[in-house]
Each structure stands twice: as C-alpha cells, then as structure tokens.
Amino acid sequence: MCRLDEVNIQLISPSSVSRIARSDNRRLSVVIAGFGYNLDMPIFYYLWRLLKNSPTDVLQIDFGYSKDFRFLGLSESEQDKKFDSDIDSIRKFLETSEYTELVLIGKSLGSTACHQLLQSAYISDRTIGVLWLTPGTAAKAIGKSLESNGTQNLLVYGTKDSYAEQLEIEALTKLKNVEVFSVENGNHSLETDDLSESINFLEGVIGCIGKFLGQI
C-alpha cells in the first residue's frame, strides 16, 4: 500500500503535480484543475490555503493540456485517449493507496476526471465528499449521478455558464446529499463583467467551500 510521499505519479501528458503529505493523515484531498483554469487561478489559490491547514494530505494535478501544443494537435479521439490514460494513472495510485478517506475536487475538465474516478468501486467507497466546480462537457452525466454517488456533494456554478443548463439545478437542490452554490451572472470561470462583484462572489465561493470541507 502507498502513501502520497512514497509514490511518483507518472502522467502521460506534461502535467503539473504538486503534493503535501503528513505521516498521520488518513485523508487525501485530490484537486484536479480545469482546461486553462490552472492551479494558480484565484479559487485554487485560496482552496490550497484551506487544505494545507486541514487534517488532510493534498494531491494537486493540472494536466496542462491548454499549453501542450502536441496534445492540441491531436484528433478528438486521440485527446480522449490521452485523457483516459492520465485518469487511469490517478486511479491506479488511489486504488493502491492506504488512504481510507478521499475528497475529490475538480474544476470543469477536472470535474469530468472526478466523475470517471468515481466509477471505481474502491475509490467511490472511500470518497466522503466531492466538490464540483463548474462541471463542463460531462455536466449532464455528473448531474444525473449525484443522487446515487453515495457521498456528500457541493456543486458550484455560474448562472451564465452554458454548461450549467445541463445540470437541472432545481432538481439537484432538493437532494439531501447535494449542496448548490450559484454565482449570479457568473461565467465558466465564476466571474462576472464587474470586477468588484467578481471579488465578492469569490469570497462567497471560498466561504462555502470552507464550510463544506469542515463538515465532511
């Protein structure tokens, strides 16, 4: 069995992987960035500050596809194959780790990765919470899976994000295992045309995430 500080995850794409490990933690938080929304972006910066002061090991992953010209030059089917292979590398690590509690956090493309990771019974059985930040192309499938995924979920979306239309928000707000936080007029980056408004919403998003993480 492996712990975070004992393994070198080899991802196929030239991704960025960072981690923090403490020997006495049984919980691992897996943070997966979006396409172009990397780990230096505002939400991930403050999320990192929350997690590094929490009783959890942290694994942060950015596949780096948006800056990988080789990846961008591939056909759609070849890109999907690369993506599936990268997810498989994460899955294999999680399935051979000794962590008994998992928290999955994904932004857009990262949320698709989380959705695929949960198809593993081993991972699903150990997942105590999932943070879905603006689900992207898999939004419809993610929305349909929340009620039966066996864990606590926080869904964060912008009301002007076109992907959000696939989420059937009203039905999701009625589920006991789903909490929903919306950014009014927010786009896929959870920002609006007004800078001050965007900053205020960022504070609200981080506050909601902090509360969610403190409850699981």
C-alpha positions, -999 to 999 in steps of 0.1 A, spaced: 0 0 0 12 35 -9 11 69 7 15 102 -11 51 108 0 61 74 -13 49 75 -49 58 93 -81 27 95 -103 37 93 -139 11 110 -161 13 107 -198 8 144 -206 33 170 -194 13 179 -163 20 197 -132 17 177 -100 22 191 -65 16 174 -32 18 178 5 19 148 28 18 143 66 25 109 81 -5 107 104 -33 116 79 -57 90 67 -75 115 44 -63 126 9 -78 155 -10 -73 152 -48 -76 186 -66 -77 185 -104 -76 217 -124 -96 227 -155 -86 232 -191 -68 266 -189 -80 272 -154 -48 262 -137 -37 258 -101 -26 294 -98 -61 308 -105 -79 325 -76 -102 297 -65 -74 271 -64 -51 295 -46 -75 300 -17 -86 264 -18 -49 254 -13 -47 277 17 -78 260 32 -65 225 26 -29 230 37 -42 239 72 -66 210 73 -60 174 85 -55 160 50 -28 151 26 -32 170 -7 -26 160 -43 -29 188 -69 -30 179 -106 -30 201 -137 -29 181 -169 -16 212 -187 -35 204 -219 -42 240 -228 -4 247 -231 5 214 -247 7 220 -284 13 184 -291 -19 175 -273 -38 203 -290 -27 189 -324 -43 155 -318 -77 145 -331 -106 145 -306 -104 107 -302 -67 108 -296 -72 136 -270 -98 115 -253 -74 85 -252 -47 107 -236 -72 120 -210 -84 85 -201 -48 73 -197 -40 102 -174 -71 95 -153 -61 58 -152 -27 68 -137 -45 86 -109 -70 58 -104 -42 32 -100 -25 53 -74 -57 58 -54 -66 21 -56 -32 12 -42 -30 38 -15 -37 33 21 -59 64 25 -93 55 40 -110 88 32 -109 106 -1 -121 141 -11 -123 148 -48 -122 183 -61 -125 191 -98 -129 223 -120 -146 217 -154 -123 192 -171 -112 182 -136 -148 175 -126 -150 151 -156 -119 134 -142 -136 131 -108 -167 116 -123 -146 90 -141 -126 82 -109 -159 75 -91 -166 47 -115 -140 27 -95 -158 10 -66 -127 12 -45 -125 50 -49 -162 55 -46 -164 35 -13 -137 57 3 -149 91 -11 -166 112 17 -171 143 -4 -169 158 -39 -166 194 -48 -178 200 -84 -166 234 -96 -184 243 -128 -188 209 -145 -180 211 -182 -187 187 -210 -198 159 -186 -222 182 -168 -253 163 -177 -239 129 -167 -225 144 -134 -258 159 -126 -276 126 -130 -251 108 -109 -252 129 -78 -281 114 -60 -267 79 -62 -230 85 -59 -230 77 -22 -213 108 -9 -217 144 0 -215 169 -29 -210 206 -33 -219 219 -67 -207 254 -76 -218 270 -109 -223 303 -127 -258 312 -139 -244 324 -172 -223 293 -178 -237 275 -208 -228 241 -193 -249 248 -163 -280 244 -184 -274 206 -185 -274 203 -147 -312 206 -139 -304 227 -109 -339 228 -94 -340 191 -90 -305 190 -76 -313 215 -48 -339 190 -35 -313 162 -29 -302 157 7 -266 149 -3 -262 179 -26 -255 215 -17 -256 240 -45 -239 274 -46 -246 297 -76 -227 328 -88 -253 352 -103 -243 361 -139 -211 341 -134 -194 326 -164 -175 293 -166 -147 309 -145 -172 321 -119 -166 357 -128 -189 385 -140 -183 416 -161 -180 436 -128 -146 432 -111 -158 442 -76 -188 418 -80 -164 390 -90 -143 396 -60 -173 395 -37 -185 363 -53 -151 347 -49 -153 354 -12 -187 337 -11 -174 307 -30 -144 302 -8 -166 306 23 -190 280 11 -161 256 2 -145 261 36 -178 253 53 -183 222 32 -148 209 38 -153 214 76 -185 193 76 -171 162 59 
